[in-house]
Amino acid sequence: MATYEEIYGKRVEVLDADPTLTSATEGQVWYNSTTGTLKSLVSFASWHSSTNLGTARYGTGIGQSQTAAALAGIQKASPTAHIGNTEEYDGSGWATSGSLNTTRYRIAGAGTQTAGMGAGGYIPGSGLQNIVEEYNGSTWTAVTVMPSSVQFQSGSGPQTAAFYTSGNYPGGDTGVTLKYDGTNWTTGPSLNSGTRQSGTVGGSAAQTACLNAGGYNPPGSPGDGSTVEEFTGSAWTTVTSLPLGIHASGSSGISTNALVFGGSAPSYVKTQAWDGTSWSESANQATSVRRVHNGGGGTDAALGMGGNPGSGATEEFSKSTYTTTAAAWASGENLNTARYHMGGAGSQTATAVFGGNAPPPILSATEVYDGSSWTTSPASLPAATQNLAGFGTSTAAIAAGGQAPGFTDATSSFNGSSWTSGPTLNTARAFLAAAIQGTTTAGLVFGGEAGPGYQTATESFDGSSWTSTPSSLPSAMSDGGGAGTQTAALIIGAESPPLRQTVLEWGGSSWTAASSLITGRTDNTAAGSQTAAITFTGQPAPGNILTEGYDGTAWSTRPNMATQRYGSTGSGTATGALASGGHLASPAAVTNATEEFTGETSTITASTLTTS
Amino acid sequence: MAHFIYGVATNTGKGFFTAEDRRAFFLRGYPANVWMVGNNVNGAMWLAEKNGVEKTKSEAQALIDAEVQAAQATWDAQTDEEKALRERPGDVTLP
C-alpha cells in the first residue's frame, strides 16, 4: 500500500498535542501521539439558526452579504395580510426600516442593503405591477417603471446594473429578461425556457455572467423546475439540470459558484451547490416547513430568511472550519422566593438579587447565585424595599432608592455577607435605572419616579457620597433599563408612551440621543455595556418576550425569551445574561423562574481520520 | 394539524428547557405552569420528558383564567394603599 508520503510528497507530522487551530490550519494532517489518532482540520458546510425576523413574512430579499441583507414587505401568514415595511439584518438580528411606497408582494429584489431595489409585483384587485422602487438603506423611492407589468421575477446584480430574469407577465411566463442601469430599463436576451420564481445569481457582474436555476412550471406545461440556464453576456445556454427541481428558492453566489436552497416541496430543506459544471447536494436547512424566497451572500456564507407560509425563521449557511451555535435563552435555576421589581447586581453566573415584591409584602431578603444554585443570604437589606436600582457584583453591590414603602433616598452596600447603610441620594425616588456595570466606588443612577412625578436627575457615586450631575436626562424617564458604567451608560426605554423607544447614551458628562429601540417598552431590564448591550422583558406586549441587542450604533433583534415577563432583574453581558424573577405575562403570576441568555458562539474542532 | 401543543409542566429550573431545546422547537410559558410548544416531534418529546400533562387549548386557557381570576380577587380585596403598590392583574389570552 502506498504511504502518505508517496502519495502527497510530505510526511505526516507527529505532535504530542493538537496544534493551535485557526483557519490557516485547514487542510493540514498530523498524528497526535498522545491520543494515537490521525487528525486533520477540514471545512464543512452547515446551516445554523439565527435570530428570527421581527415579523414573519416572505418578501423580496436584497443584499449580497450574509451580514448585511434586507427583506422588504410583503406577505404575512394570511394571504390578505400584506405589509410594506423592511427589516435589515446585521449578522446578529433584524431591525425595522422604511416601508415601500406601494405595498405589494411577489416583488423581485436586487442590489445591496444600502443600495437595493424591488421591481414589479402584484396587488390583489389591481393585478400585476410595473412599479420599481429603490432603497437607500432607510427609505424607498419610486423610480422608472419597467416596460411591462410582471410578478415572480428573479433579480440579481447591483442597483446600477441589475439583471431580472424569468417572471410572470400578462402574456405568461415568456422568458423575457430585463436590465436596469440605475435609470432606465432595456430588454435583454430571453431565456430558452420561460419560467417564473427561479433562483438567479450573478453577483456584481450579473448583466454579463448570470445563472438562472429552476423555476415554476404550471401544471400541463413542460419542465419540472430543474432547468438551468447560464448567461455569458450575449445569450442563454442550457446547462446541467438541478438534481432536484425547485422553485421559489433562495439563491446566492455567482454564475460559476452558486447555491440554491429552500423553495418548493419536496426539496424545501435542500441546498444544491453549483461549481460551474455540475450540481451537488450540500447541507440541509433545519427549518423544514417553509419556502425560502429570499437569499443572499456567497457560497461560503449565505443567508436564508423568511418563507411561505409566514415564516420568521432565519438561517445562516457556512462553509468553514468553525461550528457556529446560535444564540438562545434557556431556563436557569429558580429563585428561592418568587419576586418582582427587585434590585440586582452581578454576572450570569454570580449574581445577587435583593428586595422586591412577593407580593405582598415588600421584601428585604437577598439571594445570591453562584452559577448552580440560589442561596438565601442571612443578610437582608436594612429596610424592605421594592422598585430599587442595583449595580456592582454579587460580592460588592449597591442598592439605591426604591419604595420602602414610600419613595426613599436610602442606599446601602453589600459585601457578600452583610448590608451596610450608605449615604443618601439627593433625590428620593423609585423605578430608577442604574449603570449596572458600575462599582461600589464608581456608580451612576438616573431617572425614576417620585412624589412630583417622573425624574430627570442623574447622580454619580464615588464610594462615599452621591453627587447630582450638572447634566440631567433631557426628558423625565422612569422604569427604563440601565446598562454600562459610570462614564459610559445607557438608559433604554421609559414609562411614558412617547419615550418607550427612547435610548440615551451617557458619555460621562451629558446625555445624547442614541438609536431607538425597535419595540418600545417599559419595566424592562438590560445587561452589558454601552457598546454591547441587550434589553429584555418589559411591557406592554410584545416587549415582554422580545430581546434586542445594541452594538453601540443600532438595535437589532435577538432570540425571544420563553416566558413573557416584566419587572425582572437583569445582570451580565450582551453575550451572557441572566433574567431573574418578574411577572409572567400578568401580575397574576409572580415567578421565581430565571432564564439565561447565551450569545452566538463559534468553535473550531479537528477531525479524527479513520479508515472507514 | 394544529400548530401548537398545550401542556402543564412544572419549571424545575436549570435544564428545564435548554438552549438546544429553544433552537429545536417553539416554546412559550404562561401562568399556571402552562406551556405552549411547537406541534412537532421535538416539542412533543420535550413535554413528555418533563412529565407534562397535555391539555387542549381551551383547557389550558381555563387554567390560566383560574389563576388570573384568583389573583384579581386577591387584589380587589386589598386596601387602597396596598393596591397603589401594584396594578390589578390583567387577563392573559393564549394566542
Chai-1 contact restraints between the chains, C-beta under 6 A:
chainA,res_idxA,chainB,res_idxB,connection_type,confidence,min_distance_angstrom,max_distance_angstrom,comment,restraint_id
A,S49,B,R23,contact,1.0,0.0,6.0,A-B,restraint_1
A,A326,B,R23,contact,1.0,0.0,6.0,A-B,restraint_2
A,A328,B,A19,contact,1.0,0.0,6.0,A-B,restraint_3
A,A328,B,R22,contact,1.0,0.0,6.0,A-B,restraint_4
A,A328,B,R23,contact,1.0,0.0,6.0,A-B,restraint_5
A,W329,B,R22,contact,1.0,0.0,6.0,A-B,restraint_6
A,A330,B,T18,contact,1.0,0.0,6.0,A-B,restraint_7
A,A330,B,A19,contact,1.0,0.0,6.0,A-B,restraint_8
A,S331,B,F16,contact,1.0,0.0,6.0,A-B,restraint_9
A,S331,B,F17,contact,1.0,0.0,6.0,A-B,restraint_10
A,G332,B,K14,contact,1.0,0.0,6.0,A-B,restraint_11
A,E333,B,G13,contact,1.0,0.0,6.0,A-B,restraint_12
A,E333,B,K14,contact,1.0,0.0,6.0,A-B,restraint_13
A,N334,B,G13,contact,1.0,0.0,6.0,A-B,restraint_14
A,P359,B,R86,contact,1.0,0.0,6.0,A-B,restraint_15
A,A562,B,F17,contact,1.0,0.0,6.0,A-B,restraint_16
A,A562,B,L27,contact,1.0,0.0,6.0,A-B,restraint_17
A,A562,B,R28,contact,1.0,0.0,6.0,A-B,restraint_18
A,A562,B,G29,contact,1.0,0.0,6.0,A-B,restraint_19
A,T563,B,G29,contact,1.0,0.0,6.0,A-B,restraint_20
A,L584,B,P31,contact,1.0,0.0,6.0,A-B,restraint_21
A,A585,B,Y30,contact,1.0,0.0,6.0,A-B,restraint_22
A,A585,B,V92,contact,1.0,0.0,6.0,A-B,restraint_23
A,S586,B,V68,contact,1.0,0.0,6.0,A-B,restraint_24
A,S586,B,P89,contact,1.0,0.0,6.0,A-B,restraint_25
A,S586,B,G90,contact,1.0,0.0,6.0,A-B,restraint_26
A,S586,B,V92,contact,1.0,0.0,6.0,A-B,restraint_27
A,P587,B,E87,contact,1.0,0.0,6.0,A-B,restraint_28
A,P587,B,P89,contact,1.0,0.0,6.0,A-B,restraint_29
A,A588,B,P31,contact,1.0,0.0,6.0,A-B,restraint_30
A,A588,B,E67,contact,1.0,0.0,6.0,A-B,restraint_31
A,A588,B,V68,contact,1.0,0.0,6.0,A-B,restraint_32
A,A588,B,A71,contact,1.0,0.0,6.0,A-B,restraint_33
A,A588,B,P89,contact,1.0,0.0,6.0,A-B,restraint_34
A,A589,B,P31,contact,1.0,0.0,6.0,A-B,restraint_35
A,A593,B,N11,contact,1.0,0.0,6.0,A-B,restraint_36
A,T598,B,A19,contact,1.0,0.0,6.0,A-B,restraint_37
